[in-house]
Structures are given as structure tokens and as C-alpha cells.
Amino acid sequence: MSQHNSDFPISEVTGRPHSKPGQEFVKLVEESRADRELCDYLDSFSVFVANLVLVHRQKSGLTQAELADKADITQESISQIESGFGGAKLEAIDKVFRVLGVKLANSKQDEITVEMLN
């Protein structure tokens, strides 16, 4: 490995420093926002719920199967919710939120705040 000004080692394949964890994803999201249709999708409520469930599930250390078991729904339902493509039943989302301790509090008519109960 050669000397470089990075905290990450040089890739033997590319000869460039490895990127920071998550850096490629951030770049992908930034590039995706240039596409108006894709930007609208990323800002949709179903993607918001998907990200919320995914982050809180991972924070809780649960697999999709474990969360499904605790919420008394199928693992397929968890996967559908986390995919962000819509079609997930509100009853299933409600059960998942309860298990994860996620509560939506409406402090103003045009604003929703997400709170963790645990």
C-alpha cells in the first residue's frame, strides 16, 4: 500500500482509497435527486415510513423475522413495509410501530413529529 492522505486503506483493485462507510449511498441519493420522478418517490410517505421502520428495527437489533413475530404479522409484510413501494396495510404498520416504540405526535396541524417511546 502506498502513502496517502486518507484514513482508509488503498484498494488493491482500484488503486484509490476506500470510501467511508455510507459514502457511496450518500452519493447515490444526491445523484438520484437530480431525477424529478425519483426525487418525488424518495420524498413520499411510503419511503418515509420504510426508512423509519428500517432504522428503528436495526436500532432495536431485530431481524425482519423477529420483528414480524413480535408484531404478529408475516416477514413478507415487514419486507413490503421496508421496501417503500406502498401497498402495506395500515394495521401492519401500526403493529410494527407499537413493537418498535415509534409514536407519531401531531403537535401542529401541518407538522408530524416522530418520537421513540422506549
HUMO-V999390 format. One record per backbone hydrogen bond with DSSP energy under -1.0 kcal/mol. CO is the residue of the C=O (numbers start at 1). NH is the residue of the N-H. E is the energy in kcal/mol with one decimal. If there is no record, write none. Layout:
((CO,NH,E) (CO,NH,E))
This chain:
((9,18,-2.5) (11,15,-2.0) (16,11,-3.1) (20,23,-2.2) (22,26,-2.3) (23,27,-2.2) (24,28,-2.4) (25,29,-2.7) (26,30,-2.4) (27,31,-2.4) (28,32,-2.5) (29,33,-1.7) (31,34,-1.2) (32,35,-1.7) (35,39,-2.8) (36,40,-2.4) (37,41,-1.8) (38,42,-2.6) (39,43,-1.6) (41,44,-1.7) (44,48,-1.9) (45,49,-2.7) (46,50,-2.2) (47,51,-2.7) (48,52,-2.3) (49,53,-2.7) (50,54,-2.6) (51,55,-2.7) (52,56,-2.1) (53,57,-2.7) (54,58,-2.5) (55,59,-2.5) (56,60,-1.6) (57,62,-2.2) (58,61,-1.2) (63,67,-2.4) (64,68,-2.6) (65,69,-2.2) (66,70,-2.3) (67,71,-2.3) (68,73,-2.4) (74,78,-1.5) (75,79,-2.5) (76,80,-2.4) (77,81,-2.5) (78,82,-2.8) (79,83,-1.3) (89,93,-2.1) (90,94,-2.8) (91,95,-2.1) (92,96,-2.3) (93,97,-2.8) (94,98,-2.2) (95,99,-2.2) (96,100,-2.5) (97,101,-1.1) (97,102,-2.6) (101,117,-4.1) (103,115,-2.9) (105,107,-1.1) (105,113,-2.5) (108,111,-1.4) (113,105,-3.0) (115,103,-2.9))
